[in-house]
Amino acid sequence: MLEPSVIEHRESGPRRWLRERRLAIAFWIAVVEGILFLVGAIPRVLTLAVAVLIVVGYFWLGHRLRPQALRDVAWIAAVSQALVMLIPILAIVVGTLALIGVAILAVLALVLLLARRG
């Protein structure tokens, strides 16, 4: 069920637009940065270091930022970088699952080959 949006007092049009779309903006920034990260177009260690600094900086200073639009931009940056920090973990999980799949196929191939021989 769709609920009506709550409009905050004295919220401008661009500010409302940013607030309504901030999660999608953060997601797409993370997708683009993640692709660049995975193909090696940006240095991995530097990317993760900057991501950690941005997230820690947001938790340290984010609540003090004025105006609210600046806080929203900082939130977008922190969320996108937190998502980027998950990419190496996801790559390890997917790589491990791929190796397990290959190992299962290799065992099945050996069983079939040995069964045909006897």
N, C-alpha and C positions, 0 to 999 in steps of 0.2 A: 504494500500500500504506500502510495506517495504521500509524504507529509509536506505541508507548506513550509517554505523557507522562512526563517526568522531574520528580519532585517534589523541590524543593530542601529541604534540611535546615531545620527550624524554620519552614516556610512555612505561614501561616495560611490558612484557607478563603477569606476575602475577598481576601487577597493573591494566592492562586493563581487565583481567578476573574478578577481584574483582569489578571494576567499573561497568561492564556489568551485574553482578549478585547481586549487593548489595541490591536491593529491594526484590528479592526472598529470599536472606539469612535472611534479617530482618523479612520478613513475616514468615518464617519457625521457626525462633527463637521465635517469638511471639506466634505461634501456640503451640509449645512444652511448653513454659512457661505458656501459658494460660490454657492448659490442667492440668498442675501441680497445677496451681492456683485454678482452679475450683474444683479439687478433694481434695484440702486441703493438698497437699504434701509439699507445701511451705507456710510459714505464709503470710496471706493476707496483713496485715498492713505493714509488712516489705517489701513485694514485691512492693506495691504501693509507699512506701517512697523511695525505691531505684530507681524506675522508674522515679519519679518526680526529684530526684537528678540528674540522668543521663541526662534527657531531659534539665533541667535548666543548667546543666554543659556544655552541648553541645552548647546551645545558648550563654552562657557566654564565653566559651573558644574555641569552635570548629573552628572558623575562624582563630585562631592563630596557630593551629597545623601544624607542618611541620614534615615529608614530607606529600605529598598528600595522600598516602596510609593510614597513621595514621588518617587523617581527614575522609577518607572513612570508616574506622573501627569505628570511633566515630559516624559517621552518621548512620551506621547500628545499633549500640547500641541504639542511641536516637530514631530512627524510631521503632525499635522492642519494646522499652519500652513505647513509645507513644501508640502503638497498644495494649500493655498489659493494659495500663490505661483505655482503652475502654471496656475491658472485664466485669468489674462490671456493667457498664451501659448497655451493651448488655444482661447480665444475668437478670438485673431488667426488661428490656423491654420484654424479652422472658418470664420471669416468670409472668409478668403482663398479657401478651397476653394469656398465658396458663390459668390463673385464670379467665379471661374473657370468654374463651372458655368453661371452666367447668361451669361457672355461666349460660351461654346460654343453655348448655345441661341440667342443672338442671331445668331451667325455662320450657324448652320444655318437659321434663319428667313430671313435675307437670301439665302442660296444658293437656298432653295426658292422664295422670292418672285421672285428674278431669273430663275430657270430657267423658271418658269411664264410669265413675261412674254415671253420670246423664243421 
